[in-house]
């Protein structure tokens, strides 16, 4: 019975099973099952009365219920996981794209400048994966690549920076990421330690390069020793490498490159 003043959702699920009856003479198993499933959505102030009754063969009905439950579980659990995996793949693909565009830029340096990409080194029991190491007449340079889109807000004295972007659906997103200038400083410390162990004493310069053209960088308290460049100041990055005094000869450049390659994991 439905009452006009009833509110909300009432669900009544009734399973009635008749126990198995074994026929000793025919040695057959008989199963009498009845299934009754009723969903009542009562009338609300602005709603309507909806009544559905579902009767039928128990096994078939049970199959449909299990199928429905499975779909719900997939929707709740699996789909978000797939979304996370897709986002991770997009981030990895974006990072690779940024690394390739940065490499293309750095390969435009004169031929006597050597580029080592994705160098994995270990010092004092800790590892660093360095995106780019440039070795040439003007010194050694550690260059970290970031391919973030949107607006980047950072303070070189802070541990984390902020990324703000709007996706193709017009939805805004914010994300904190580790201060890349601090990341470069750590890379420099470990690379310098490895070179020092091999009796090479040389000042190592650092830089951060945001390679994505859909990017605007706003930095407070910039570091002179680790400047930040973006796509629209890429030639300033090249000048940062080239426009300084020469401190290494060809033999020293080759020696440093060989040591780095030998010490890679």
C-alpha positions in Angstrom: 0.0 0.0 0.0 1.3 3.5 -0.9 0.4 6.5 1.2 0.1 9.9 -0.3 2.0 11.5 2.5 4.9 9.1 2.4 8.4 10.4 1.7 11.8 9.1 0.6 12.8 5.8 -0.8 11.6 2.4 0.6 13.3 -0.7 -0.7 11.9 -4.1 0.1 13.8 -7.1 -1.0 12.4 -10.5 -0.2 14.0 -13.8 -1.0 12.1 -16.9 -0.2 13.7 -20.3 -0.7 12.0 -23.7 -0.5 14.5 -26.2 0.8 15.6 -29.0 -1.5 13.4 -32.1 -1.5 15.3 -35.3 -2.4 13.3 -38.0 -4.1 14.7 -41.4 -2.9 13.0 -43.4 -5.6 14.1 -41.4 -8.6 17.3 -40.1 -7.0 16.6 -36.6 -8.4 17.0 -33.3 -6.8 14.1 -30.8 -6.9 14.5 -27.2 -6.2 11.5 -25.0 -5.6 12.4 -21.4 -5.5 10.3 -18.3 -5.5 11.6 -14.8 -5.9 9.9 -11.6 -5.1 11.6 -8.3 -5.6 9.7 -5.0 -5.2 11.0 -1.5 -5.3 8.8 1.2 -4.1 9.5 4.9 -4.6 6.9 6.8 -2.6 5.3 10.0 -3.6 7.2 13.1 -2.5 5.9 16.7 -2.4 7.0 17.3 -6.0 7.3 13.7 -7.1 5.2 10.8 -8.4 4.4 7.3 -7.4 6.5 4.7 -9.0 6.0 0.9 -8.6 7.9 -1.9 -10.1 7.5 -5.5 -9.4 9.8 -8.1 -10.7 8.9 -11.8 -10.5 10.2 -14.8 -12.3 12.7 -17.6 -12.3 15.0 -17.3 -9.3 18.2 -18.2 -11.1 17.6 -15.7 -13.9 16.7 -13.0 -11.5 19.7 -13.6 -9.4 21.9 -13.4 -12.5 20.5 -10.0 -13.4 21.0 -8.8 -9.8 24.6 -10.0 -9.7 25.3 -8.4 -13.1 23.8 -5.1 -11.8 25.9 -5.2 -8.7 29.0 -6.0 -10.7 28.4 -3.0 -13.0 28.0 -0.7 -9.9 31.3 -2.0 -8.4 33.1 -1.4 -11.7 31.7 2.1 -11.9 32.7 2.9 -8.3 36.1 1.2 -8.1 37.5 0.4 -11.6 36.6 3.6 -13.5 38.4 6.0 -11.0 41.5 3.7 -11.2 41.4 3.8 -15.0 41.2 7.6 -14.7 44.3 7.7 -12.4 46.2 5.5 -14.8 45.2 7.6 -17.8 46.3 10.8 -15.9 49.7 9.2 -15.0 50.2 8.2 -18.6 49.4 11.8 -19.8 51.8 13.2 -17.2 54.6 10.8 -18.4 53.9 11.6 -22.0 53.9 15.3 -21.3 57.2 14.9 -19.4 58.8 13.0 -22.3 57.6 15.7 -24.7 59.2 18.3 -22.6 62.5 16.4 -22.4 62.6 16.0 -26.1 61.9 19.7 -26.8 64.6 20.7 -24.3 67.1 18.3 -25.9 66.3 19.7 -29.3 67.1 23.2 -27.9 70.4 22.1 -26.2 71.6 20.3 -29.3 71.7 23.7 -31.0 74.7 24.6 -28.9 78.1 24.4 -30.6 79.4 20.9 -31.3 82.1 21.2 -28.6 79.3 21.3 -26.0 78.3 17.8 -24.9 74.8 16.9 -23.7 74.2 14.0 -21.3 70.5 13.2 -20.9 68.7 11.4 -18.1 71.8 10.7 -16.2 71.2 8.6 -13.0 74.0 9.0 -10.5 74.5 8.0 -6.9 76.4 9.8 -4.1 76.4 9.2 -0.4 73.9 6.4 -0.9 71.3 8.6 -2.6 70.3 8.7 -6.3 69.7 11.6 -8.6 68.1 11.4 -12.1 69.3 14.5 -13.9 67.4 15.5 -17.0 70.2 17.3 -18.8 73.9 17.8 -18.1 75.8 20.2 -20.5 79.6 20.1 -20.5 81.5 22.6 -22.6 84.2 25.3 -22.6 82.2 27.6 -20.2 81.7 24.9 -17.6 79.2 22.2 -16.4 75.5 22.9 -16.3 72.6 20.9 -14.7 69.3 21.8 -16.4 66.0 20.5 -15.0 63.1 20.3 -17.5 59.5 20.9 -16.5 56.6 20.7 -19.0 53.8 22.1 -16.8 51.0 23.9 -18.4 49.2 26.9 -17.0 50.4 29.4 -14.4 53.3 28.6 -12.2 53.6 30.4 -8.9 56.8 29.9 -6.9 59.1 31.2 -4.3 62.7 29.9 -4.5 62.8 30.0 -0.7 59.8 27.7 -0.3 59.6 23.9 -0.5 56.7 23.7 -2.9 55.4 25.6 -5.9 51.9 25.9 -7.3 50.5 25.0 -10.7 47.2 26.5 -11.8 45.5 25.5 -15.0 42.2 25.2 -16.7 41.4 22.0 -18.7 39.6 21.8 -22.0 36.3 21.4 -20.2 36.8 24.8 -18.4 37.5 23.1 -15.1 40.3 24.7 -13.0 43.0 22.5 -11.3 45.7 23.3 -8.8 48.7 21.2 -7.9 51.7 21.5 -5.6 55.0 20.3 -6.9 58.5 20.2 -5.4 60.5 23.4 -5.9 62.6 22.6 -8.9 65.4 25.0 -8.0 65.9 22.9 -4.8 65.8 19.8 -6.9 68.6 21.2 -9.1 70.7 22.2 -6.1 70.5 18.6 -4.9 71.6 17.3 -8.3 74.5 19.8 -8.3 75.6 18.7 -4.8 75.7 15.0 -5.8 77.4 15.6 -9.2 80.0 17.8 -7.6 80.7 15.1 -5.1 81.3 12.5 -7.8 83.6 14.8 -9.7 85.5 15.7 -6.6 86.0 12.0 -5.8 87.7 11.8 -9.2 89.9 14.8 -8.5 87.8 17.2 -10.7 87.1 20.5 -9.1 84.8 22.6 -11.2 81.9 25.0 -10.4 78.6 23.5 -11.6 75.9 25.8 -12.8 72.1 25.1 -12.6 69.0 26.1 -14.3 65.3 25.2 -14.6 63.5 25.3 -18.0 59.7 25.2 -18.3 59.4 24.0 -21.9 55.7 24.1 -22.5 54.6 27.1 -24.6 51.2 27.2 -22.7 52.9 28.3 -19.6 53.4 31.5 -17.5 56.0 31.5 -14.7 55.8 33.9 -11.8 58.8 33.5 -9.4 59.6 35.3 -6.2 63.0 35.6 -4.6 64.8 34.2 -7.7 68.2 32.5 -7.3 71.1 33.9 -9.3 72.9 30.6 -9.2 69.8 28.6 -10.5 67.8 30.9 -12.8 64.4 29.9 -14.2 63.6 30.1 -17.9 60.5 29.3 -19.9 59.6 28.6 -23.6 59.7 32.3 -24.4 63.1 32.9 -22.8 64.8 29.8 -24.3 67.4 31.8 -26.0 68.3 33.4 -22.7 69.0 29.9 -21.5 71.4 29.4 -24.4 73.1 32.7 -23.6 73.3 31.7 -19.9 75.4 28.7 -21.0 77.5 30.4 -23.7 78.0 34.0 -22.6 80.6 33.5 -19.9 84.3 33.0 -19.5 85.8 29.7 -20.8 87.2 27.6 -18.0 87.5 24.1 -19.6 89.6 22.9 -22.5 88.6 20.0 -24.8 90.5 17.4 -22.8 88.9 18.5 -19.5 85.4 18.4 -21.2 86.1 14.9 -22.4 87.4 13.8 -19.0 84.3 15.1 -17.2 81.9 13.5 -19.7 83.7 10.1 -19.4 83.5 10.2 -15.6 79.8 11.0 -15.6 79.1 8.2 -18.1 81.1 5.7 -16.1 79.4 6.6 -12.8 75.9 6.3 -14.2 73.8 3.5 -12.7 
